[in-house]
Amino acid sequence: MPIESDADRRMFVEEDDFAVRVAWTHSGGTATFSAIFDDDYALIASPYLDAGAEGSTPQFIAPDADIPATGKQDDVVVVRHGTPSAKSYTVVEFKPDGTGMTVVRLQEV
């Protein structure tokens, strides 16, 4: 029996703290929920380049229960970073982490 409930996990992604609003458009409609968004800097080493290639790795983490059952790669996700700022992304991959949360990797549209 799990220790936390879905309601417990949602406390970690409350917008009053540091989470953002996500709207995931999928074949079943649009799911709207809160998630923790991250867009780290990435340096990809290459034997063909002196310094490598720079980029970012946008992703968010959300409770498993909030991830749409019909969600898949290439779905469109809009992340609202604040009022009125929002960016669109496509879903690259999603990985449940085994704790009741899912990491969703994104690519900016």
ROZAVEX-757208 format. One line per 8 residues: number of its first residue (from 0); their letters; for each residue x, y, z of N, C-alpha, C, O, CB. Coordinates in steps of 0.001 Angstrom, whole numbers, padded with zeros to 6 digits, always signed. Glycine has a CB too. Example, Ala and Ser with C-alpha at 12.3 -4.5 7.8 and 13.67 -1.06 7.14 Angstrom:
2
0) as) +013190,-005690,+007800,+012300,-004500,+007800,+013200,-003300,+007800,+014236,-003319,+008465,+011308,-004473,+009046 | +012850,-002250,+007080,+013670,-001060,+007140,+012900,+000030,+007870,+013409,+001138,+008039,+014084,-000598,+005725
//
This chain:
109
0) mpiesdad) +000846,-001166,+000000,+000000,+000000,+000000,+000899,+001238,+000000,+001814,+001338,+000817,-000966,-000007,+001221 | +000639,+002196,-000924,+001481,+003389,-000981,+001308,+004260,+000260,+000251,+004285,+000890,+001160,+004199,-002232 | +002367,+004959,+000580,+002343,+005842,+001735,+001608,+007137,+001401,+000821,+007639,+002203,+003770,+006143,+002211 | +001877,+007681,+000187,+001232,+008933,-000211,+000023,+008656,-001090,-000078,+007616,-001740,+002224,+009844,-000947 | -000872,+009602,-001090,-002010,+009547,-002010,-001735,+010534,-003142,-000762,+011286,-003092,-003371,+009881,-001274 | -002597,+010529,-004168,-002475,+011501,-005259,-002592,+012920,-004716,-001909,+013825,-005193,-003551,+011250,-006339 | -003446,+013117,-003730,-003601,+014450,-003120,-002303,+014884,-002432,-001933,+016057,-002493,-004772,+014449,-002098 | -001612,+013945,-001778,-000326,+014262,-001155,+000693,+014703,-002202,+001420,+015674,-001992,+000208,+013049,-000378
8) rrmfveed) +000746,+013991,-003329,+001703,+014329,-004384,+001393,+015685,-005006,+002307,+016416,-005387,+001704,+013251,-005464 | +000122,+016021,-005110,-000256,+017314,-005700,+000178,+018490,-004829,+000309,+019608,-005329,-001767,+017370,-005919 | +000404,+018259,-003537,+000905,+019334,-002673,+002286,+019805,-003122,+002644,+020963,-002907,+000963,+018864,-001211 | +003062,+018920,-003743,+004398,+019283,-004205,+004367,+020155,-005456,+005372,+020779,-005798,+005203,+018036,-004477 | +003239,+020204,-006134,+003149,+020952,-007398,+002072,+022031,-007342,+001386,+022284,-008332,+002860,+019997,-008559 | +001930,+022658,-006190,+000950,+023731,-006060,+001492,+025014,-006680,+002651,+025374,-006474,+000584,+023959,-004581 | +000645,+025697,-007438,+001058,+026926,-008117,+001338,+028060,-007142,+002043,+029006,-007497,-000007,+027356,-009103 | +000812,+027996,-005931,+001099,+029033,-004941,+002570,+029025,-004544,+003088,+030023,-004043,+000222,+028843,-003702
16) dfavrvaw) +003236,+027910,-004764,+004641,+027801,-004394,+005529,+028082,-005604,+005895,+029232,-005845,+004943,+026405,-003817 | +005876,+027053,-006362,+006811,+027247,-007473,+006425,+026459,-008721,+007233,+026335,-009641,+008203,+026852,-007045 | +005240,+025940,-008768,+004794,+025183,-009926,+004191,+026112,-010980,+003917,+027282,-010712,+003775,+024117,-009506 | +003992,+025571,-012174,+003400,+026308,-013288,+002163,+025564,-013774,+001962,+024396,-013440,+004424,+026495,-014447 | +001344,+026238,-014555,+000131,+025641,-015129,+000495,+025017,-016464,+001173,+025642,-017279,-001009,+026704,-015300 | +000047,+023786,-016695,+000310,+023052,-017924,-001018,+022681,-018570,-001937,+022220,-017892,+001166,+021786,-017647 | -001117,+022881,-019881,-002283,+022423,-020651,-001765,+021450,-021704,-001035,+021845,-022613,-003069,+023636,-021318 | -002142,+020182,-021582,-001655,+019109,-022462,-002792,+018732,-023398,-003812,+018203,-022957,-001156,+017855,-021638
24) thsggtat) -002622,+018999,-024692,-003622,+018647,-025692,-003294,+017264,-026234,-002203,+017030,-026753,-003673,+019702,-026842 | -004253,+016352,-026105,-004056,+014964,-026512,-005309,+014487,-027228,-006271,+015243,-027370,-003732,+014054,-025287 | -005304,+013244,-027677,-006427,+012735,-028470,-007741,+012712,-027698,-008809,+012688,-028310,-006116,+011347,-028963 | -007686,+012719,-026375,-008898,+012703,-025559,-009386,+014083,-025157,-010405,+014196,-024475,-008663,+011895,-024334 | -008678,+015148,-025567,-009066,+016505,-025193,-007875,+017277,-024675,-006763,+017114,-025178,-010173,+016482,-024144 | -008090,+018115,-023676,-007014,+018885,-023063,-007048,+018688,-021557,-008078,+018897,-020916,-007130,+020386,-023422 | -005921,+018285,-021002,-005787,+018121,-019558,-005016,+019321,-019023,-003964,+019672,-019556,-005067,+016771,-019194 | -005531,+019948,-017975,-004872,+021089,-017359,-004522,+020729,-015921,-005368,+020250,-015166,-005771,+022359,-017415
32) fsaifddd) -003267,+020964,-015551,-002799,+020611,-014216,-001562,+021425,-013877,-001045,+022158,-014720,-002498,+019101,-014118 | -001091,+021298,-012654,+000120,+021982,-012201,+001298,+021028,-012242,+001151,+019825,-012026,-000066,+022546,-010780 | +002485,+021590,-012526,+003701,+020785,-012589,+004900,+021651,-012240,+004822,+022879,-012265,+003875,+020150,-013989 | +005996,+021006,-011920,+007253,+021711,-011684,+008030,+021699,-012990,+008397,+020637,-013491,+008082,+021054,-010516 | +008281,+022887,-013542,+008956,+023025,-014828,+010430,+023322,-014608,+010803,+024040,-013680,+008302,+024135,-015676 | +011265,+022757,-015479,+012702,+022967,-015410,+013236,+023051,-016839,+012791,+022308,-017714,+013408,+021822,-014603 | +014184,+023949,-017075,+014766,+024104,-018412,+016265,+024320,-018255,+016768,+025428,-018445,+014105,+025297,-019194 | +016970,+023255,-017907,+018405,+023339,-017647,+019209,+023550,-018922,+018812,+023125,-020007,+018880,+022084,-016949
40) yaliaspy) +020336,+024210,-018769,+021329,+024373,-019823,+021977,+023023,-020074,+022217,+022262,-019136,+022396,+025448,-019443 | +022262,+022721,-021337,+022920,+021463,-021668,+024051,+021724,-022649,+023875,+022459,-023620,+021913,+020449,-022256 | +025209,+021128,-022403,+026323,+021174,-023328,+026549,+019753,-023816,+026850,+018857,-023028,+027613,+021773,-022661 | +026403,+019556,-025107,+026547,+018229,-025692,+027919,+018154,-026340,+028198,+018852,-027315,+025412,+017930,-026729 | +028756,+017316,-025799,+030110,+017169,-026325,+030074,+016468,-027673,+029255,+015581,-027912,+030999,+016389,-025338 | +030982,+016885,-028549,+031055,+016283,-029869,+032514,+016184,-030291,+033278,+017131,-030105,+030237,+017100,-030899 | +032908,+015050,-030857,+034291,+014946,-031341,+034534,+015826,-032573,+035681,+016026,-032972,+034622,+013486,-031673 | +033476,+016346,-033170,+033591,+017156,-034378,+033582,+018652,-034094,+033821,+019450,-035001,+032473,+016821,-035322
48) ldagaegs) +033313,+019046,-032856,+033281,+020457,-032480,+034286,+020710,-031360,+034501,+019847,-030508,+031854,+020880,-032040 | +034897,+021886,-031362,+035863,+022216,-030312,+035199,+022339,-028950,+035733,+021855,-027952,+036584,+023509,-030650 | +034040,+022985,-028902,+033413,+023260,-027613,+032142,+022459,-027365,+031680,+022402,-026226,+033104,+024713,-027511 | +031573,+021854,-028366,+030312,+021142,-028200,+029151,+021994,-028654,+029345,+023113,-029129,+030117,+020722,-026753 | +027974,+021486,-028515,+026755,+022202,-028908,+025959,+022544,-027660,+025819,+021724,-026753,+025895,+021355,-029894 | +025435,+023774,-027626,+024661,+024219,-026474,+023174,+024043,-026741,+022723,+024099,-027886,+024976,+025685,-026141 | +022438,+023835,-025697,+020988,+023706,-025818,+020351,+023737,-024449,+020973,+024135,-023464,+020610,+022414,-026553 | +019106,+023313,-024402,+018406,+023244,-023127,+017616,+021953,-023079,+017392,+021290,-024092,+017477,+024470,-022925
56) tpqfiapd) +017207,+021622,-021878,+016466,+020374,-021684,+015165,+020670,-020937,+015059,+020371,-019748,+017324,+019330,-020905 | +014157,+021265,-021630,+012905,+021555,-020935,+012193,+020270,-020528,+012136,+019300,-021285,+011989,+022407,-021819 | +011659,+020290,-019327,+010898,+019149,-018825,+010063,+019603,-017642,+010303,+020659,-017057,+011837,+017974,-018421 | +009079,+018787,-017305,+008341,+019039,-016072,+008097,+017728,-015372,+008188,+016656,-015969,+007011,+019765,-016348 | +007781,+017831,-014086,+007419,+016660,-013296,+006046,+016914,-012701,+005759,+018001,-012199,+008478,+016365,-012178 | +005201,+015891,-012765,+003820,+015996,-012288,+003386,+014644,-011723,+003994,+013620,-012034,+002860,+016452,-013438 | +002347,+014633,-010901,+001831,+013358,-010403,+001365,+012461,-011559,+000790,+012937,-012537,+000670,+013602,-009419 | +001624,+011166,-011425,+001182,+010204,-012445,-000298,+010372,-012775,-000698,+010269,-013934,+001447,+008772,-011975
64) adipatgk) -001101,+010628,-011757,-002555,+010716,-011941,-002958,+011877,-012845,-004049,+011852,-013414,-003240,+010863,-010593 | -002103,+012899,-012995,-002425,+014048,-013836,-002014,+013867,-015293,-002484,+014601,-016162,-001765,+015274,-013285 | -001150,+012909,-015566,-000696,+012673,-016941,-001844,+012016,-017710,-002375,+011000,-017263,+000603,+011771,-016976 | -002241,+012585,-018870,-003376,+012021,-019612,-003128,+010572,-020031,-002045,+010230,-020507,-003665,+012868,-020847 | -004135,+009733,-019850,-004027,+008318,-020223,-003793,+008159,-021718,-003143,+007203,-022142,-005290,+007558,-019810 | -004317,+009089,-022530,-004135,+009006,-023981,-002992,+009904,-024455,-002829,+010118,-025656,-005432,+009390,-024700 | -002201,+010430,-023520,-001060,+011269,-023881,+000018,+010442,-024567,+000233,+009276,-024237,-000485,+011964,-022639 | +000696,+011073,-025536,+001737,+010366,-026284,+002778,+011350,-026790,+002617,+012563,-026653,+001128,+009581,-027460
72) qddvvvvr) +003842,+010823,-027374,+004865,+011671,-027973,+004240,+012541,-029058,+003280,+012138,-029714,+006015,+010818,-028554 | +004793,+013733,-029238,+004365,+014722,-030235,+003076,+015448,-029872,+002620,+016286,-030650,+004187,+014053,-031560 | +002467,+015158,-028716,+001337,+015966,-028258,+001843,+017380,-027969,+003033,+017576,-027720,+000662,+015335,-026985 | +000954,+018351,-028001,+001313,+019733,-027720,+001020,+020051,-026253,-000044,+019725,-025727,+000546,+020700,-028655 | +001990,+020694,-025612,+001872,+021104,-024219,+002150,+022606,-024152,+003151,+023080,-024688,+002856,+020294,-023295 | +001267,+023345,-023496,+001490,+024768,-023274,+001792,+024960,-021795,+001009,+024572,-020928,+000252,+025625,-023723 | +002945,+025569,-021523,+003377,+025818,-020151,+003253,+027307,-019889,+003856,+028118,-020592,+004843,+025319,-019907 | +002473,+027669,-018882,+002287,+029074,-018514,+003300,+029410,-017429,+003173,+028981,-016282,+000817,+029356,-018026
80) hgtpsaks) +004306,+030186,-017816,+005399,+030539,-016915,+005075,+031727,-016029,+005919,+032148,-015238,+006637,+030832,-017706 | +003918,+032260,-016135,+003529,+033461,-015405,+002549,+034218,-016272,+002367,+033888,-017444,+004768,+034347,-015036 | +001932,+035206,-015720,+000913,+035928,-016469,+001576,+037007,-017286,+002339,+037779,-016706,-000151,+036530,-015532 | +001361,+037132,-018564,+000626,+036239,-019461,+001543,+035298,-020227,+001112,+034700,-021213,-000193,+037048,-020436 | +002793,+035148,-019803,+003799,+034394,-020539,+003468,+032905,-020618,+003175,+032259,-019611,+005153,+034582,-019897 | +003524,+032378,-021848,+003315,+030943,-022055,+004150,+030505,-023251,+004389,+031291,-024168,+001797,+030612,-022277 | +004595,+029247,-023243,+005349,+028684,-024362,+004753,+027342,-024730,+004232,+026620,-023881,+006852,+028538,-024013 | +004838,+027019,-026014,+004359,+025726,-026508,+005528,+024777,-026709,+006610,+025171,-027145,+003576,+025897,-027826
88) ytvvefkp) +005283,+023529,-026381,+006278,+022472,-026513,+005606,+021239,-027096,+004381,+021116,-027071,+006941,+022149,-025143 | +006419,+020325,-027621,+005910,+019005,-027973,+006511,+018004,-026984,+007620,+018192,-026485,+006263,+018626,-029467 | +005765,+016956,-026719,+006219,+015916,-025792,+007230,+015028,-026512,+006954,+014497,-027588,+005013,+015069,-025254 | +008401,+014876,-025906,+009438,+014017,-026461,+009359,+012623,-025827,+009446,+011605,-026513,+010839,+014640,-026237 | +009194,+012607,-024522,+009131,+011323,-023813,+008594,+011571,-022412,+008761,+012660,-021862,+010535,+010631,-023757 | +007957,+010572,-021840,+007579,+010679,-020438,+007988,+009419,-019715,+007859,+008303,-020220,+006068,+010928,-020285 | +008498,+009645,-018481,+009076,+008553,-017715,+008545,+008579,-016287,+008918,+009462,-015515,+010613,+008636,-017722 | +007691,+007641,-015921,+007311,+007530,-014507,+008567,+007222,-013688,+009386,+006394,-014087,+006215,+006418,-014296
96) dgtgmtvv) +008714,+007893,-012540,+009946,+007711,-011764,+009827,+006667,-010665,+010774,+006452,-009907,+010354,+009015,-011156 | +008671,+006016,-010572,+008503,+004966,-009578,+008031,+005462,-008223,+007843,+004662,-007306,+009779,+004242,-009410 | +007836,+006771,-008079,+007392,+007328,-006801,+005989,+007917,-006894,+005511,+008546,-005950,+008368,+008397,-006328 | +005327,+007711,-008037,+004012,+008305,-008233,+004074,+009606,-009012,+003058,+010280,-009179,+003352,+008543,-006905 | +005265,+009965,-009492,+005459,+011171,-010285,+006001,+010767,-011661,+006603,+009704,-011812,+006430,+012168,-009565 | +005778,+011629,-012663,+006266,+011372,-014014,+007049,+012578,-014505,+006607,+013718,-014366,+005097,+011050,-014976 | +008216,+012314,-015082,+009020,+013349,-015722,+008670,+013340,-017208,+008724,+012298,-017860,+010566,+013115,-015489 | +008310,+014518,-017737,+007945,+014645,-019148,+008979,+015538,-019816,+009079,+016725,-019505,+006493,+015226,-019322
104) rlqev) +009754,+014960,-020740,+010731,+015746,-021490,+010035,+016418,-022668,+009162,+015831,-023306,+011909,+014855,-021981 | +010434,+017660,-022945,+009758,+018477,-023954,+010753,+019027,-024969,+011964,+019029,-024749,+008996,+019629,-023289 | +010198,+019494,-026093,+010979,+020214,-027091,+010185,+021448,-027465,+008994,+021355,-027763,+011291,+019323,-028351 | +010842,+022628,-027452,+010134,+023867,-027772,+009688,+023864,-029227,+010422,+023446,-030122,+011024,+025091,-027490 | +008469,+024338,-029438,+007892,+024386,-030803,+008436,+025603,-031505,+008095,+025853,-032661,+006322,+024424,-030774
//
